[in-house]
Amino acid sequence: MRLARQGDDEAYRRLLGQVAVWLRAVVRRGLASAGRGPAESEDIVQEALLAVHLKRETWDPSRPLGPWLRAIARHKLADHLRRRGFHDHVDIDDWSNAPELAVEVATPAAIDSRRLLASLPERQRTIVQEISLEGHSAADVAARLGMSEGAVRVALHRALKALAAFYRRENP
Amino acid sequence: MNTDQLLGALVADGAAAKSPIGRSLLRALAAGVAVSLVVFFSTLGIRPDIRPALETWRFDLKIVTVVLGLALAFGVCRDCARPDMPPHPARRLLPLLVLVVAAVAVELALVPEASWRQRLVGSNMLICLPMVPILSLAPLAAVLWMLRRAAPASPALAGASAGLVAALSGATLYAFHCFDDSPLFVATWYSLATLAMVVVGALLGRRLLRW
């Protein structure tokens, strides 16, 4: 994270990858202890990853990263359970199966991506699709859309913030 | 969108972080105070007898109290902006509490009981109560706006801390106008005005600072 703050994208990618794996384990454990299956876990993982990214200025580099990450994971998990718990009941059967369910394939798709992307304005949607789904770089996308790279980055950043807001609002 | 694809988008958004939240909050507070300074000088202004006042211990103590309060409150606010907020952030305010209680005790010991009431009520109470909150509006807006970029463990608490910082910055400006220097006056009316802003901040924070 220290390297990443200085703009080392490769270090940042590695870090976020590790954080995602760690989050997945923490979130599934949290869901299991609340008596819920892992079906919703990837939504929470993605929401927490967005928060790690968008709120990274709140990490103080003179402190360890672990407690900060745990606090974000706890916040997002609690938020999710509060929203869902309101109209859902705890499924006992699910609870008893939780330990086995926890060993499942990695990175299943979360929220239906079309619904999520449909919530964005068109320009932002195109940019997110090109960068995240098709793996182009910001510079490539800028050339193709006839925008400056800076403008693509601004639009991408806005889109990520909009996605974070979308999770907060819509996630059933 | 699966998580790997999301990761790609996050990395494309850039690894480098903006300045740490503490520094951003300080900048926001400074901007808010700048607006309040304009309001202060166009409505109240510094009291005309500022030079002799500076030589009285009551005026100096009043200034020390509000400035100390402002510095401590800023620390509380910075703590509250973090998801891993340290436990009991309000503990930072202890020195302020000790100073105010000591100042009140000294004043009660020095001044005859007959004039307690007059010193408590002062001459400016009706200006102090609305003006401290008015002078803290711009700082409150600026700090709350910056806190939306933060990730407060408790939105209501972070909002309350923003109200506290804002009120103390308003009180610091107001203190240079007000003729009532008695610790009895400061401890009562400044605290009431501050409390009102803390409540406003907490209510706004609960709505605005969720993330």
Interface residues (C-beta under 8 A of the other chain):
Chain A: A4 R5 Q6 G7 D8 D9 A11 Y12 R13 L16 G17 A20 E42 V45 Q46 L49 L50 A51 H53 K55 R56 E57 T58 W59 D60 P61 R63 P67 W68 R70 A71 I72 H75 T107 P108 A109 A110 I111 S113 L116 L117 V128 I131 S132 L133 G135 S137 A138 R153 L156 H157 A159 L160 A164 R168
Chain B: M1 N2 T3 D4 Q5 L6 L7 G8 A9 L10 V11 A12 D13 G14 A15 A16 A17 K18 S19 P20 I21 G22 S24 A81 R82 P83 D84 M85 R149 A150 A151 A153 R210 W211
